[in-house]
């Protein structure tokens, strides 16, 4: 796994921790207008999540994702 993929995975896992502490998967699925299974797939890193999906997930749990651009060392 490259550094970028690792960073995205860490972000998803952090969001999932917040969701687990505050919401049920089915509640988030309803807010996202998707299935509970898809929310589970996001949280368990079962596929490469599109940025738009990740942003919808974050909004559904009352969070926001910020993206920064940095020079590669």
Secondary structure, 3 states (H helix, E strand, C coil): CCHHHHHHHHHHHHHHHHHHHHCCHHHHHHHHCCCHHHHHHHHCCCCCCCHHHHHHHHHHCCCCCCCCCCCCC
